[in-house]
Amino acid sequence: MEIGVIGAQSKHTELFCSLINTSPLFPGMQAVCLWGGDCPERIGWCMSQGGLQTLCGQPEEVIERSDGVIITLRRGETHKALALACLRAGKPVFVDKPFCDCTPDAAEMINLSKQCGTPLTGGSTLCFLPQIAELRERARHCRSLTISYTADCDSPFGGWNFYGSHLADLCSAICGCAAETVSARRAGSQMDVLVQYPNRDVLLHSDPALTEPAVTFHSWDEEYCPLGDFDRCYEYGMRAFRDMMESGVGQGAQRLLFSTRLLEAIGRSLREARPIPLI
């Protein structure tokens, strides 16, 4: 299976490609081609570090040459058109975080995947860590928890959503997609987002000073649970992509749709300074 990549600005490009091309976990896959028009100055680095062979002049050339495509463009609003082109061409696609910047676009991508029978996955690769299943089970029995990680409220790549999408994805992966309201408050460089479910409250806390993603369970005592070996998320994300290509079955559609809706509601709550309903 030959893999093409669209996007050079994100470090995920060389990380994903290097894993695919050097790890024994991916014997039937090879990352072969790149379009890097989003960041021409990084093309050479991505090609050498990722072990890529072919530089393409247009994203459409990547899609044509590949059996599957990874989209690593940093801005979520650029993902839909390319993902739709992959799906229409029958090419399975991994859309890196943030998956999308608006709910209708996310729904269109997911619906086309179902209609075409071409699988789709993506979002934060933290959601593919094995530890997530254990955290999800523990969250079922906890009425209050905090999910924390770094994020820059003023990122040039879409503001808080660029890294805050990790928190939105983790929230949906660990706590589910049945939240009812969301309230967001910024204090300097930090952000607190209260996501209220019928049976639990989840606080998403971001601070640029944080160095590891973690979940804190608030019950009789506080229990801080870091996501161990979280740097292996790239490997597990590519494992999920490999499995999806081999099985033809997409992964995480409900999570991706909900986290996009959650990010939209967070932005609206900040602008309007009030809780935003999610149902």
Contacts in CASP RR format, 6 or more apart in sequence:
PFRMAT RR
TARGET T0000
AUTHOR 0000-0000-0000
METHOD contacts of the structure
MODEL  1
MEIGVIGAQSKHTELFCSLINTSPLFPGMQAVCLWGGDCPERIGWCMSQG
GLQTLCGQPEEVIERSDGVIITLRRGETHKALALACLRAGKPVFVDKPFC
DCTPDAAEMINLSKQCGTPLTGGSTLCFLPQIAELRERARHCRSLTISYT
ADCDSPFGGWNFYGSHLADLCSAICGCAAETVSARRAGSQMDVLVQYPNR
DVLLHSDPALTEPAVTFHSWDEEYCPLGDFDRCYEYGMRAFRDMMESGVG
QGAQRLLFSTRLLEAIGRSLREARPIPLI
1 28 0 8 1.000
1 29 0 8 1.000
1 30 0 8 1.000
1 67 0 8 1.000
1 68 0 8 1.000
1 245 0 8 1.000
2 29 0 8 1.000
2 30 0 8 1.000
2 31 0 8 1.000
2 32 0 8 1.000
2 33 0 8 1.000
2 65 0 8 1.000
2 66 0 8 1.000
2 67 0 8 1.000
2 68 0 8 1.000
3 17 0 8 1.000
3 20 0 8 1.000
3 29 0 8 1.000
3 30 0 8 1.000
3 31 0 8 1.000
3 32 0 8 1.000
3 66 0 8 1.000
3 67 0 8 1.000
3 68 0 8 1.000
3 69 0 8 1.000
3 70 0 8 1.000
4 31 0 8 1.000
4 32 0 8 1.000
4 33 0 8 1.000
4 34 0 8 1.000
4 62 0 8 1.000
4 65 0 8 1.000
4 66 0 8 1.000
4 68 0 8 1.000
4 69 0 8 1.000
4 70 0 8 1.000
5 13 0 8 1.000
5 16 0 8 1.000
5 17 0 8 1.000
5 31 0 8 1.000
5 33 0 8 1.000
5 34 0 8 1.000
5 35 0 8 1.000
5 46 0 8 1.000
5 52 0 8 1.000
5 62 0 8 1.000
5 69 0 8 1.000
5 70 0 8 1.000
5 71 0 8 1.000
5 72 0 8 1.000
6 34 0 8 1.000
6 35 0 8 1.000
6 36 0 8 1.000
6 59 0 8 1.000
6 62 0 8 1.000
6 69 0 8 1.000
6 70 0 8 1.000
6 71 0 8 1.000
6 72 0 8 1.000
6 73 0 8 1.000
6 82 0 8 1.000
7 13 0 8 1.000
7 34 0 8 1.000
7 35 0 8 1.000
7 36 0 8 1.000
7 37 0 8 1.000
7 38 0 8 1.000
7 39 0 8 1.000
7 71 0 8 1.000
7 72 0 8 1.000
7 73 0 8 1.000
8 34 0 8 1.000
8 35 0 8 1.000
8 36 0 8 1.000
8 37 0 8 1.000
8 38 0 8 1.000
8 39 0 8 1.000
8 40 0 8 1.000
8 42 0 8 1.000
8 43 0 8 1.000
8 46 0 8 1.000
8 72 0 8 1.000
9 36 0 8 1.000
9 38 0 8 1.000
9 39 0 8 1.000
9 42 0 8 1.000
9 72 0 8 1.000
9 73 0 8 1.000
9 74 0 8 1.000
10 72 0 8 1.000
10 73 0 8 1.000
10 74 0 8 1.000
10 96 0 8 1.000
12 72 0 8 1.000
12 96 0 8 1.000
12 234 0 8 1.000
13 34 0 8 1.000
13 42 0 8 1.000
13 46 0 8 1.000
13 50 0 8 1.000
13 70 0 8 1.000
13 72 0 8 1.000
14 45 0 8 1.000
14 46 0 8 1.000
14 49 0 8 1.000
14 50 0 8 1.000
15 234 0 8 1.000
16 31 0 8 1.000
16 70 0 8 1.000
16 72 0 8 1.000
16 234 0 8 1.000
16 238 0 8 1.000
17 31 0 8 1.000
17 34 0 8 1.000
17 46 0 8 1.000
17 49 0 8 1.000
17 50 0 8 1.000
17 51 0 8 1.000
17 52 0 8 1.000
18 49 0 8 1.000
18 50 0 8 1.000
18 51 0 8 1.000
19 25 0 8 1.000
19 26 0 8 1.000
19 234 0 8 1.000
19 235 0 8 1.000
19 238 0 8 1.000
20 26 0 8 1.000
20 29 0 8 1.000
20 30 0 8 1.000
20 31 0 8 1.000
20 238 0 8 1.000
21 30 0 8 1.000
21 31 0 8 1.000
21 50 0 8 1.000
21 51 0 8 1.000
23 235 0 8 1.000
25 235 0 8 1.000
25 238 0 8 1.000
25 239 0 8 1.000
25 242 0 8 1.000
26 238 0 8 1.000
26 242 0 8 1.000
29 242 0 8 1.000
29 245 0 8 1.000
31 50 0 8 1.000
31 51 0 8 1.000
31 52 0 8 1.000
31 70 0 8 1.000
32 52 0 8 1.000
32 53 0 8 1.000
32 54 0 8 1.000
32 65 0 8 1.000
32 66 0 8 1.000
33 52 0 8 1.000
33 53 0 8 1.000
33 54 0 8 1.000
33 55 0 8 1.000
33 56 0 8 1.000
33 61 0 8 1.000
33 62 0 8 1.000
33 65 0 8 1.000
33 66 0 8 1.000
34 43 0 8 1.000
34 46 0 8 1.000
34 47 0 8 1.000
34 52 0 8 1.000
34 54 0 8 1.000
34 55 0 8 1.000
34 56 0 8 1.000
34 62 0 8 1.000
35 55 0 8 1.000
35 56 0 8 1.000
35 57 0 8 1.000
35 58 0 8 1.000
35 59 0 8 1.000
35 61 0 8 1.000
35 62 0 8 1.000
36 42 0 8 1.000
36 43 0 8 1.000
36 46 0 8 1.000
36 55 0 8 1.000
37 43 0 8 1.000
38 73 0 8 1.000
38 74 0 8 1.000
38 78 0 8 1.000
43 55 0 8 1.000
46 52 0 8 1.000
47 55 0 8 1.000
54 65 0 8 1.000
56 62 0 8 1.000
56 65 0 8 1.000
59 82 0 8 1.000
59 85 0 8 1.000
60 85 0 8 1.000
62 69 0 8 1.000
63 69 0 8 1.000
63 85 0 8 1.000
63 86 0 8 1.000
63 89 0 8 1.000
63 91 0 8 1.000
64 89 0 8 1.000
66 91 0 8 1.000
67 91 0 8 1.000
67 92 0 8 1.000
67 245 0 8 1.000
68 86 0 8 1.000
68 91 0 8 1.000
68 92 0 8 1.000
68 93 0 8 1.000
68 245 0 8 1.000
69 82 0 8 1.000
69 86 0 8 1.000
69 91 0 8 1.000
69 92 0 8 1.000
69 93 0 8 1.000
69 94 0 8 1.000
70 93 0 8 1.000
70 94 0 8 1.000
70 96 0 8 1.000
70 241 0 8 1.000
71 79 0 8 1.000
71 82 0 8 1.000
71 83 0 8 1.000
71 86 0 8 1.000
71 93 0 8 1.000
71 94 0 8 1.000
71 95 0 8 1.000
71 96 0 8 1.000
72 96 0 8 1.000
73 79 0 8 1.000
73 82 0 8 1.000
73 96 0 8 1.000
74 157 0 8 1.000
74 162 0 8 1.000
75 101 0 8 1.000
75 157 0 8 1.000
75 158 0 8 1.000
76 98 0 8 1.000
76 99 0 8 1.000
76 100 0 8 1.000
76 101 0 8 1.000
76 158 0 8 1.000
76 161 0 8 1.000
77 100 0 8 1.000
77 101 0 8 1.000
77 102 0 8 1.000
77 105 0 8 1.000
79 95 0 8 1.000
79 99 0 8 1.000
79 100 0 8 1.000
79 105 0 8 1.000
79 109 0 8 1.000
80 100 0 8 1.000
80 105 0 8 1.000
80 108 0 8 1.000
80 109 0 8 1.000
83 93 0 8 1.000
83 95 0 8 1.000
83 109 0 8 1.000
83 120 0 8 1.000
84 108 0 8 1.000
84 109 0 8 1.000
84 112 0 8 1.000
86 92 0 8 1.000
86 93 0 8 1.000
86 118 0 8 1.000
87 93 0 8 1.000
87 109 0 8 1.000
87 112 0 8 1.000
87 113 0 8 1.000
87 116 0 8 1.000
87 118 0 8 1.000
87 120 0 8 1.000
88 112 0 8 1.000
88 116 0 8 1.000
90 116 0 8 1.000
90 118 0 8 1.000
91 118 0 8 1.000
92 118 0 8 1.000
92 119 0 8 1.000
92 120 0 8 1.000
92 241 0 8 1.000
92 244 0 8 1.000
92 245 0 8 1.000
92 248 0 8 1.000
92 250 0 8 1.000
93 118 0 8 1.000
93 119 0 8 1.000
93 120 0 8 1.000
93 121 0 8 1.000
94 121 0 8 1.000
94 122 0 8 1.000
94 237 0 8 1.000
94 241 0 8 1.000
94 244 0 8 1.000
95 109 0 8 1.000
95 120 0 8 1.000
95 121 0 8 1.000
95 122 0 8 1.000
95 123 0 8 1.000
96 122 0 8 1.000
96 123 0 8 1.000
97 122 0 8 1.000
97 123 0 8 1.000
97 124 0 8 1.000
97 125 0 8 1.000
97 165 0 8 1.000
97 166 0 8 1.000
97 169 0 8 1.000
98 123 0 8 1.000
98 161 0 8 1.000
98 162 0 8 1.000
98 164 0 8 1.000
98 165 0 8 1.000
98 260 0 8 1.000
98 263 0 8 1.000
99 106 0 8 1.000
99 122 0 8 1.000
99 123 0 8 1.000
99 165 0 8 1.000
99 169 0 8 1.000
99 256 0 8 1.000
99 259 0 8 1.000
99 260 0 8 1.000
100 106 0 8 1.000
100 109 0 8 1.000
100 256 0 8 1.000
100 260 0 8 1.000
101 158 0 8 1.000
101 161 0 8 1.000
101 260 0 8 1.000
101 263 0 8 1.000
101 264 0 8 1.000
102 260 0 8 1.000
102 264 0 8 1.000
103 257 0 8 1.000
103 260 0 8 1.000
103 261 0 8 1.000
103 264 0 8 1.000
105 260 0 8 1.000
106 256 0 8 1.000
106 257 0 8 1.000
106 260 0 8 1.000
106 261 0 8 1.000
107 257 0 8 1.000
109 120 0 8 1.000
110 120 0 8 1.000
110 253 0 8 1.000
110 256 0 8 1.000
110 257 0 8 1.000
113 119 0 8 1.000
113 120 0 8 1.000
113 250 0 8 1.000
113 253 0 8 1.000
114 253 0 8 1.000
117 248 0 8 1.000
119 244 0 8 1.000
119 245 0 8 1.000
119 247 0 8 1.000
119 248 0 8 1.000
119 249 0 8 1.000
119 250 0 8 1.000
119 251 0 8 1.000
120 250 0 8 1.000
120 253 0 8 1.000
121 240 0 8 1.000
121 241 0 8 1.000
121 244 0 8 1.000
121 250 0 8 1.000
121 251 0 8 1.000
121 252 0 8 1.000
121 256 0 8 1.000
122 237 0 8 1.000
122 240 0 8 1.000
122 241 0 8 1.000
122 251 0 8 1.000
122 252 0 8 1.000
122 256 0 8 1.000
123 165 0 8 1.000
123 169 0 8 1.000
123 256 0 8 1.000
123 259 0 8 1.000
124 165 0 8 1.000
124 166 0 8 1.000
124 169 0 8 1.000
124 170 0 8 1.000
124 233 0 8 1.000
125 233 0 8 1.000
125 234 0 8 1.000
125 236 0 8 1.000
125 237 0 8 1.000
126 132 0 8 1.000
126 166 0 8 1.000
126 169 0 8 1.000
126 170 0 8 1.000
126 213 0 8 1.000
126 227 0 8 1.000
126 230 0 8 1.000
126 233 0 8 1.000
127 169 0 8 1.000
127 170 0 8 1.000
127 173 0 8 1.000
127 255 0 8 1.000
128 233 0 8 1.000
128 236 0 8 1.000
128 237 0 8 1.000
128 239 0 8 1.000
128 240 0 8 1.000
129 227 0 8 1.000
129 228 0 8 1.000
129 229 0 8 1.000
129 230 0 8 1.000
129 232 0 8 1.000
129 233 0 8 1.000
129 236 0 8 1.000
130 236 0 8 1.000
131 227 0 8 1.000
131 228 0 8 1.000
132 170 0 8 1.000
132 173 0 8 1.000
132 174 0 8 1.000
135 174 0 8 1.000
135 215 0 8 1.000
135 225 0 8 1.000
136 173 0 8 1.000
136 174 0 8 1.000
136 175 0 8 1.000
136 176 0 8 1.000
138 217 0 8 1.000
138 225 0 8 1.000
139 145 0 8 1.000
139 174 0 8 1.000
139 175 0 8 1.000
139 200 0 8 1.000
139 215 0 8 1.000
139 217 0 8 1.000
142 200 0 8 1.000
142 217 0 8 1.000
142 218 0 8 1.000
142 219 0 8 1.000
143 199 0 8 1.000
143 200 0 8 1.000
143 201 0 8 1.000
143 218 0 8 1.000
143 219 0 8 1.000
144 200 0 8 1.000
144 201 0 8 1.000
144 202 0 8 1.000
144 203 0 8 1.000
144 217 0 8 1.000
144 218 0 8 1.000
144 219 0 8 1.000
145 175 0 8 1.000
145 200 0 8 1.000
145 201 0 8 1.000
145 202 0 8 1.000
145 203 0 8 1.000
145 215 0 8 1.000
145 216 0 8 1.000
145 217 0 8 1.000
145 218 0 8 1.000
146 202 0 8 1.000
146 203 0 8 1.000
146 204 0 8 1.000
146 205 0 8 1.000
146 215 0 8 1.000
146 216 0 8 1.000
146 218 0 8 1.000
147 167 0 8 1.000
147 170 0 8 1.000
147 171 0 8 1.000
147 174 0 8 1.000
147 202 0 8 1.000
147 203 0 8 1.000
147 204 0 8 1.000
147 205 0 8 1.000
147 213 0 8 1.000
147 214 0 8 1.000
147 215 0 8 1.000
148 167 0 8 1.000
148 204 0 8 1.000
148 205 0 8 1.000
148 206 0 8 1.000
148 207 0 8 1.000
148 210 0 8 1.000
148 213 0 8 1.000
148 214 0 8 1.000
148 215 0 8 1.000
148 216 0 8 1.000
149 163 0 8 1.000
149 164 0 8 1.000
149 166 0 8 1.000
149 167 0 8 1.000
149 170 0 8 1.000
149 206 0 8 1.000
149 210 0 8 1.000
149 212 0 8 1.000
149 213 0 8 1.000
149 214 0 8 1.000
150 163 0 8 1.000
150 206 0 8 1.000
150 207 0 8 1.000
150 208 0 8 1.000
150 209 0 8 1.000
150 210 0 8 1.000
150 211 0 8 1.000
151 160 0 8 1.000
151 162 0 8 1.000
151 163 0 8 1.000
151 164 0 8 1.000
151 166 0 8 1.000
151 167 0 8 1.000
151 191 0 8 1.000
151 206 0 8 1.000
151 207 0 8 1.000
151 208 0 8 1.000
152 159 0 8 1.000
152 160 0 8 1.000
152 162 0 8 1.000
152 163 0 8 1.000
152 189 0 8 1.000
152 208 0 8 1.000
153 159 0 8 1.000
153 160 0 8 1.000
153 186 0 8 1.000
153 188 0 8 1.000
153 189 0 8 1.000
153 190 0 8 1.000
153 191 0 8 1.000
153 206 0 8 1.000
155 162 0 8 1.000
155 163 0 8 1.000
160 186 0 8 1.000
160 191 0 8 1.000
160 206 0 8 1.000
160 266 0 8 1.000
160 267 0 8 1.000
161 263 0 8 1.000
161 266 0 8 1.000
163 206 0 8 1.000
164 191 0 8 1.000
164 204 0 8 1.000
164 206 0 8 1.000
164 263 0 8 1.000
165 259 0 8 1.000
165 263 0 8 1.000
166 213 0 8 1.000
167 193 0 8 1.000
167 204 0 8 1.000
167 206 0 8 1.000
168 204 0 8 1.000
168 259 0 8 1.000
168 260 0 8 1.000
168 262 0 8 1.000
168 263 0 8 1.000
168 266 0 8 1.000
169 255 0 8 1.000
169 256 0 8 1.000
169 259 0 8 1.000
170 213 0 8 1.000
170 215 0 8 1.000
171 179 0 8 1.000
171 195 0 8 1.000
171 202 0 8 1.000
171 204 0 8 1.000
171 259 0 8 1.000
171 262 0 8 1.000
172 254 0 8 1.000
172 255 0 8 1.000
172 258 0 8 1.000
172 259 0 8 1.000
172 262 0 8 1.000
173 255 0 8 1.000
174 215 0 8 1.000
175 195 0 8 1.000
175 197 0 8 1.000
175 200 0 8 1.000
175 202 0 8 1.000
176 197 0 8 1.000
176 255 0 8 1.000
176 258 0 8 1.000
177 254 0 8 1.000
177 255 0 8 1.000
177 257 0 8 1.000
177 258 0 8 1.000
178 197 0 8 1.000
178 198 0 8 1.000
179 195 0 8 1.000
179 196 0 8 1.000
179 197 0 8 1.000
179 202 0 8 1.000
179 258 0 8 1.000
179 262 0 8 1.000
179 278 0 8 1.000
180 196 0 8 1.000
180 197 0 8 1.000
180 198 0 8 1.000
180 277 0 8 1.000
180 278 0 8 1.000
180 279 0 8 1.000
181 195 0 8 1.000
181 196 0 8 1.000
181 275 0 8 1.000
181 276 0 8 1.000
181 277 0 8 1.000
181 278 0 8 1.000
182 193 0 8 1.000
182 194 0 8 1.000
182 195 0 8 1.000
182 196 0 8 1.000
182 262 0 8 1.000
182 265 0 8 1.000
182 266 0 8 1.000
182 269 0 8 1.000
182 275 0 8 1.000
182 276 0 8 1.000
182 278 0 8 1.000
183 193 0 8 1.000
183 194 0 8 1.000
183 196 0 8 1.000
183 269 0 8 1.000
183 274 0 8 1.000
183 275 0 8 1.000
183 276 0 8 1.000
184 191 0 8 1.000
184 192 0 8 1.000
184 193 0 8 1.000
184 194 0 8 1.000
184 266 0 8 1.000
184 267 0 8 1.000
184 269 0 8 1.000
184 270 0 8 1.000
185 191 0 8 1.000
185 192 0 8 1.000
185 193 0 8 1.000
185 270 0 8 1.000
186 270 0 8 1.000
189 207 0 8 1.000
189 208 0 8 1.000
190 205 0 8 1.000
190 206 0 8 1.000
190 207 0 8 1.000
191 204 0 8 1.000
191 205 0 8 1.000
191 206 0 8 1.000
192 203 0 8 1.000
192 204 0 8 1.000
192 205 0 8 1.000
193 203 0 8 1.000
193 204 0 8 1.000
193 205 0 8 1.000
193 266 0 8 1.000
193 269 0 8 1.000
194 201 0 8 1.000
194 202 0 8 1.000
194 203 0 8 1.000
194 204 0 8 1.000
195 201 0 8 1.000
195 202 0 8 1.000
195 203 0 8 1.000
195 204 0 8 1.000
195 262 0 8 1.000
196 202 0 8 1.000
212 226 0 8 1.000
212 227 0 8 1.000
212 228 0 8 1.000
212 230 0 8 1.000
213 226 0 8 1.000
213 227 0 8 1.000
213 230 0 8 1.000
214 224 0 8 1.000
214 225 0 8 1.000
214 226 0 8 1.000
214 227 0 8 1.000
215 225 0 8 1.000
215 227 0 8 1.000
216 222 0 8 1.000
216 223 0 8 1.000
216 224 0 8 1.000
216 225 0 8 1.000
217 223 0 8 1.000
217 225 0 8 1.000
240 251 0 8 1.000
243 251 0 8 1.000
244 250 0 8 1.000
244 251 0 8 1.000
261 278 0 8 1.000
262 278 0 8 1.000
265 276 0 8 1.000
265 278 0 8 1.000
266 276 0 8 1.000
268 276 0 8 1.000
269 275 0 8 1.000
269 276 0 8 1.000
END
